[in-house]
Amino acid sequence: MFKKILIANRGEIALRVICACKELGVKTVAVYSDADRNSLHVRFADEAICIGPPRSSESYLNIPAVISAAEITNVDAIHPGYGLLSENANFAEVCESSHIKFIGPPPEVIRLMGEKEKARQAMKKAKVPILPGSDGVIATAEEAREWATQIGYPVIVKASAGGGGRGMRVIRNESELEGSFNSAQSEAAAAFGNGNLYMEKFIERPRHIEFQVLGDSHGRVISLGERECSIQRRHQKLLEESPSTRVTEEMRSEIGKGLEKSLSEIGYVNAGTVEFLMDEDGSLHFIEMNTRIQVEHPVTEMVTSLDLVKSQILLATGAKITDIIPKIDRKGQRGHAIECRINAEHPEKFTPSAGKIKTFHIPGGLGVRVDTAAYAEGVIPPYYDSLIAKLITFGKDRPEAIMRMQRALEMFIVEGIHTTIPLHRRILADAEFRAGNIDTKYVERLLARMQEERAEVVALT
Ligand code: MV4
């Protein structure tokens, strides 16, 4: 086992990694920016080193500063958390060449999955279902026209180096093709220094469903079932749950087996998430893979009773999957879990709301978990993402998890800044959500309905 791990992150995920290290008896080193001097990750780590000014580009993303901190403190390994340097293949390479274990997949696997078109072809080869689309990158608008005719409109072009929605264009007919192709190409070149594009059939109202996997360094990969992540706005997830109300045991097993085979062939090691879109017919199609631990990993932890962050650390030491999960069971998930992301932002305008928290009361009790680094009188700096807490509930079934989430949301008090708590209360009370009728356009529809309701109240008064 490692003696000491540096955590190259901040906020709730840095605390989450510290929790796992404490349980494993591993010492921890926090790194922090000038804006995070009074953060809890600094307080709870065994050692802490300031690595620069508030802006991430000058601190948490500064590879030489992070590596220097690791060398000064003589750590064996670095946990990158999510975001920041977590999917940076160059960083993973620098760690290895400095004889520091990077807690994540090998650099070449990060690089492969970072090229979405290559990841797509790798999955196709391993018989994981993908959407109809181009084979390889498309060089010219003329070539794009031929593919679109073959696939059938509407289609979508995506940046091979993209993800999270940047460098994408929906093309509904041939007249839009040339303009959209060229603008996506220049946007991708400007954003990623790489204008490579590929094309897929466009799904109008997909559900976003992702599978959690773990791989060991002995060639074994296991699937831990799915998370339903359709409740999002502008590519920011708001609420996630496991299992999905639309994934059957048969689909879970079929996709799971496919992923276990394909990812072990690829040499996937450590935790990863495979993203799928579910079409209107209920079929799942691979879209991309994330080579990190995700924000929403707790919902999988609750239904599998596994500690995914501890598993990441164990796998990085060379442990076998069978050491972590002695009795592998294809139906290893039980109950239902929901996560609400509590963001420091206006619940409807989604504008950031940094500042000082005046009151902070966390709910608790049976089936309630809160992952947070926020506290009363603490300051939310404006430089980083707006997540301040994750509220997770668990129940024997979805209705019980929903009921617990409702009472926990009622008992969660944050004063001094705006948060997404009121929006979550609205979602949990919504008949469509309760019926499981959700897709990636759900939040947009809900906000429109809320506007209408308010207009009616104004008309009555
Ligand atoms: C799509 C799609 C429809 N059809 N691909 C958006 C981010 C990127 N990760 C993939 N995305 C999408 N790809 C095809 N072929 C719709 C989206 C999409 C989306 C996907 C998942 C979650 C939220 C989304 C919001 C808008 C669009």
Boltz pocket constraint, residues with backbone or C-beta under 6 A from the ligand:
constraints:
  - pocket:
      binder: B
      contacts: [[A, 131], [A, 156], [A, 163], [A, 164], [A, 165], [A, 200], [A, 201], [A, 202], [A, 203], [A, 204], [A, 206], [A, 208], [A, 229], [A, 230], [A, 232], [A, 235], [A, 277], [A, 287], [A, 288], [A, 440]]
      max_distance: 6.0
